[in-house]
Amino acid sequence: MKSKVIAIGLDAAAPDQVENWIAQGYLSNLNHLKSQGVSGRLTNIEYYRAETPWTTFLTGCFPEKTGYWGPQKFHHSNYNVSDIKAYDFQEYPPFYTLNSDYRVTVFDMPQTRLCPEVKGLQVLGWGSHSQQGSSCSKPDHLLKEIVDKYGKHPAYGRDWANCYDLETINTLKNRLLTGISQRSQICQELLHQDWDFFLTMFS
């Protein structure tokens, strides 16, 4: 009998702060998940922090192996830069594609692409940070159905604020809180589907 696995990533969360809040009695849902399951920190290479973690997580390979260092590629022959977006996953596919016996649901994982060989549901670019690809889904109609029912993520593509402007910071906070509520409702609906592995991300 297969054991179902849910993986929830916290993108750009300060782990020390999250652990402090849990210890202080806040974040009760996260505390419950942590106590009932497995949690850990995703570490990255020390010399290149910003764009490589999720590609490394999905492929299990460091950039030296994939050749992917970020969404812009520097051409040393002519010093030009081209926009390549997310890694193409041709040589090193996401780990969840490697066993066709399992049904997979991927909701809003950043910096990835649709994988046609995945048996299950995929929704990309609903509200992730640094998506580096198009908003799309498999099946095709699923993303539209989600947007029609729950709305667009209010901070998608604009999840930043001027740290010297309190009004824009509060606006961003409210957008993110709304997005968290929407994402939670969407995930609860998707969790009622048939899956063995469920992957999502809170940015």
N, C-alpha and C positions, 0 to 999 in steps of 0.2 A: 504494500500500500504506500502510495506517495505521500510525503509530508509537504504541506503547503508552506511556502516561504514568502513573507512580505519584507521587502527592503525599502526603507525610507531614508533618503539622503537629506541632509541639512546643508544647503549650499551657502558658503560664506558665513556660516555661524561661528562665532568665537567659542571654541569648546570649553575654555576655562569659565566663561560667563554662563554658558548653558549649565555646566556642572554646579556652579555656585548657586544659580537660581533653583536647581533641583534640590540641592542640600538645604536651601532656605525654605523649602516647602512650596515653591512655585512650580509651574510646568508639570502638574500632576499627571497629565496624560503621557508625557514623555517619560516621567519617572516610572509609571506603570509599565510602559513598553520596555524600558531599560531593565527593570527588575524581572520581567517575564521572558525576555529574549536575550539577544546578544547585541552589544553596541561596541563601537570603536571609532577611533580617529583615522581619517584617511590622510596619510602623510604624502608629501610630494618631494620631488628633487629640490635641493636647497638653492640651486642656481637658476631656477626658472619656475616661478610659483603661479603665475596668473592663468595661463590658458591650457595647461597640460593635464590637470588632475582627472577630469572626467573621461578623457580619451584613454588615459592610463588605466583608470578603473574599469572601463568597458572592455578594453583589449587585453589587459594584464601585461602590457608591454610599455617600456619606457620610450620616450621620444627618439632615442638613438636607434631603436629597432624599427619603429613605425615610420620614422622620418618626418613626423608631424610635430611641429613646435607651436602651432597656433594658426589662427584663421588668415593671417597674412604670410605669404612666402617671400623671402628675400632671395633674389637671384644675384649671386655674387659675380657673375660674368659681366653684368651691365648695371648693377646696383639698382635695378628696378624692383618694385614690390607689387605682387599681385594678390588679389583677394580670393582665397580658396575656400573660405567658410569652414565647415566641419570636416574632419577626417573622413575619407571615403570608405573605410572599413573593408576594402577589397581583399587585402592580404591578411589582415588581422581583424576578423569580425567581432562584434560584441559577444561576450561570453554566453549570453542567453540564446544565441542562435545555434549553439554547438550540440544540442540534443533535441531532436525532433519529437521525442517521446513526451515532451512536456509542453503544456499550454502556458503561454506567457502573456502578461498584460504589462505594457510599458506606458505610463502616463507622464508626459511632460519632462522626460529626461533631457537635459540640455546637451548641446554639442554632439548630437548624434543624427542619424538618418534612418528613414524607414528601411527595414530589412524584410524583403518579400518572402524570405524563407521561414520567417517566424510564424509559428502556429499560435494564433491568438490575436489580441488587440494591441494597436500602437496608436498613440496620440502624441504628436510633437508640436511644439510651438503654440501652446495655449497660453502659458504664462511664465515660462522658464526664463531665467536670466541668461543672457549671452547664448541664445539658441543656436546661432551660426548655421541656420538652415531654414527651409520654408516651414510654414504652418501646414500640417497635413496629418492624415490618419490612415489607418488600415483597419477596417474597411473605409473607403473614401468618405462615406456619409457621416461617420461617427463624430468627427470634429464639429461639423455643422450642427448636428443634433445637440452636442454638448453646449455650444455657444447659444443656440436657440433656447435651450432650457435654463442654463445657468448664467449666461452672459459672458462677455469677454473679460479677461483679467484686466482690471483697471490700470495696472502698472506695467503691462507687457510692452516692452520696447522703450519704456521711460521710467525705469526703476532706479532712478538716481535723484539726488537733490543737492543744491548748493548748501554746504554745511554752515555757511554764514547767514543763511536766510531761514529764520525760524518758520515762516509761513510755508515755504516749500517743503521743509522737513516734515511738518505736521500733515501736509497734503499727502506726501509720500507714505507716511505712517498709516494714514487712513486707507489709502489705496492698497497697501500691503495687507492690512488687517482684513479688508474686504476680500482680497484674493485668497487669503488663508481660509476664510469661511467658505468661499466658492469651491476651492480645491478640496476641502474636506468633504463637502457634499458630493462632488463628482467622484472622488475616490470611494466613498461609501456605496455609490451606485455601481461603480465598476467592480467592487469587491463581491457583488452578488452574481457576477458572471462566472463562467467556468474557467479556472486558471490553476496553475501549479506554482507559478512564480509571479509575483506582483512587484513592480518597481516604480517608485515615484520619487519626486524631489520637491522639497520646500525651499524656495530660494529666499 
